[in-house]
């Protein structure tokens, strides 16, 4: 009888742990990171925004600039494909693009550029001081390069995307060039929890 009890208990525990197995993500799992907690910025319509405004949705946050010749448009195009792959679940994802070029990326420019990839995408901006503060919080590196004395400079910047779960917790880091199918799969796992 005692053996039967132990066997039943072991099977019950095995069942519990199987149900609560951690997700297996294609991208880097950074759950528990002590950075990337919040931001205070303005969206491309002029509304103040914080991460908490998007609770209930998975949020992706990419740092870039509108005059970027390659990495930024590629990343936004990839996220457009992710939206397509998610189908109806795409409405439970919020894609955010924060400029690291506040001198040139005006709200008007962001409102034309970011939603061109998908009308649900949101552009974020801040003052140079706010931009530097958010970059520190998210461990983002950026600096002007090229003709820094004129208006035709480029901006070297970190090229990954952060992913937050619907509770607002930082969960994933997506390296530039990750396949849209992998990103969509990871987002589906976060939406299912």
C-alpha positions in Angstrom: 0.0 0.0 0.0 2.8 2.4 0.9 4.5 1.6 -2.5 1.3 2.4 -4.3 1.1 5.7 -2.5 4.7 6.6 -3.4 4.1 5.6 -7.0 0.9 7.7 -7.2 2.7 10.7 -5.5 5.7 10.4 -7.9 3.3 10.3 -10.9 1.4 13.3 -9.6 4.6 15.3 -9.2 5.8 14.3 -12.6 2.5 15.4 -14.1 2.8 18.8 -12.3 6.4 19.5 -13.5 5.5 18.4 -17.1 2.6 20.9 -17.1 4.9 23.7 -15.8 7.9 23.1 -18.0 9.6 26.3 -18.9 9.1 27.4 -22.5 11.8 26.6 -25.1 12.5 29.9 -26.9 14.3 30.2 -30.2 15.7 33.6 -29.1 17.7 34.5 -26.0 15.7 34.0 -22.8 16.7 36.9 -20.5 13.9 36.4 -18.0 14.8 38.0 -14.7 17.1 40.6 -16.2 17.5 43.6 -13.8 17.3 46.2 -16.6 14.8 47.3 -19.2 12.1 47.9 -16.6 10.4 51.0 -18.0 10.5 54.2 -20.1 8.9 57.6 -20.1 8.6 58.8 -23.7 6.2 60.3 -26.3 4.7 58.4 -29.1 4.5 59.6 -32.7 1.0 61.1 -32.1 2.3 63.2 -29.2 0.8 61.0 -26.4 3.0 60.3 -23.3 3.9 56.6 -23.1 5.3 54.1 -20.6 5.7 50.4 -20.8 2.7 49.9 -18.5 0.4 51.4 -21.2 0.8 48.2 -23.2 0.0 45.6 -20.4 -1.9 42.7 -21.7 0.0 42.6 -24.9 3.4 41.2 -25.8 5.6 44.2 -26.6 8.7 44.3 -28.8 11.0 47.3 -28.5 13.7 48.2 -31.0 16.0 51.1 -30.9 16.9 52.8 -34.2 16.5 55.8 -36.4 14.5 56.7 -39.5 17.5 57.4 -41.8 19.1 54.1 -41.0 20.1 52.5 -44.4 19.7 48.8 -43.5 19.3 47.4 -40.0 16.3 49.5 -38.9 14.1 49.0 -42.0 15.1 45.3 -42.1 14.0 44.9 -38.4 10.7 46.6 -39.0 10.1 44.6 -42.1 10.8 41.4 -40.1 8.3 42.5 -37.5 5.7 43.1 -40.3 6.2 39.5 -41.3 5.8 38.4 -37.7 2.5 40.2 -37.6 1.4 38.4 -40.7 2.5 35.0 -39.2 0.6 35.7 -36.0 -2.7 36.1 -37.8 -5.5 37.2 -35.4 -3.0 37.1 -32.5 -1.1 40.0 -34.1 -3.6 42.3 -32.3 -2.1 41.1 -29.0 1.4 42.3 -30.0 2.6 45.9 -29.8 5.7 46.8 -31.8 7.5 49.8 -30.6 10.4 51.6 -32.4 12.3 54.1 -30.3 14.5 56.6 -32.1 18.1 57.1 -31.0 18.3 60.2 -33.2 16.1 62.7 -31.5 17.7 65.6 -33.3 16.4 64.6 -36.7 13.5 62.1 -35.9 10.6 64.5 -35.3 7.2 63.2 -34.3 6.0 64.0 -37.9 8.8 61.9 -39.4 8.2 59.0 -37.0 4.5 59.1 -37.8 5.2 58.7 -41.5 8.0 56.2 -41.2 7.0 53.7 -38.5 3.4 53.0 -39.4 4.4 52.5 -43.0 5.6 49.1 -42.0 2.3 48.3 -40.2 -0.3 50.8 -39.1 -0.3 49.3 -35.6 3.4 50.0 -35.0 4.3 52.9 -32.7 7.2 55.3 -32.9 8.7 56.6 -29.7 10.9 59.6 -29.1 12.3 61.7 -26.3 14.6 64.6 -25.7 18.3 63.9 -26.0 18.4 63.5 -22.2 15.4 61.2 -22.1 16.9 59.2 -25.0 20.2 58.8 -23.1 18.3 57.8 -19.9 16.3 55.1 -21.7 19.3 53.8 -23.5 21.1 53.4 -20.2 18.1 51.6 -18.7 18.0 49.1 -21.7 21.8 48.9 -22.1 21.7 50.3 -25.6 24.7 51.8 -27.2 24.4 54.5 -29.8 26.6 57.3 -31.2 26.8 59.6 -34.2 29.3 58.5 -36.9 30.5 59.8 -40.2 29.9 63.6 -40.9 29.0 64.4 -37.3 29.4 68.2 -37.9 26.7 68.2 -40.5 23.2 66.8 -41.0 24.2 63.7 -42.9 25.7 61.7 -40.1 24.8 58.1 -39.4 24.1 56.6 -36.0 25.8 53.4 -34.9 23.5 51.6 -32.4 22.7 48.3 -30.8 20.6 46.3 -33.2 18.6 43.8 -31.1 14.9 43.8 -30.1 13.6 43.3 -26.5 10.4 41.3 -26.0 8.1 41.7 -23.0 5.4 39.3 -21.9 1.8 40.5 -21.4 2.6 41.2 -17.7 5.3 43.7 -18.7 8.3 41.5 -17.8 11.4 41.5 -20.0 11.7 38.0 -21.4 13.6 37.8 -24.6 16.4 39.4 -26.6 16.1 38.9 -30.4 19.4 39.4 -32.3 19.2 41.3 -35.6 18.6 38.9 -38.5 16.5 36.4 -36.4 13.9 34.7 -38.7 10.4 36.0 -38.4 9.1 32.5 -37.9 11.2 32.0 -34.8 10.1 35.4 -33.4 6.4 34.6 -34.1 6.8 31.2 -32.4 8.3 32.8 -29.3 5.6 35.4 -29.1 2.9 32.7 -29.4 4.4 31.0 -26.4 4.4 34.2 -24.4 0.7 34.8 -25.4 -0.2 31.3 -24.3 1.0 31.8 -20.7 
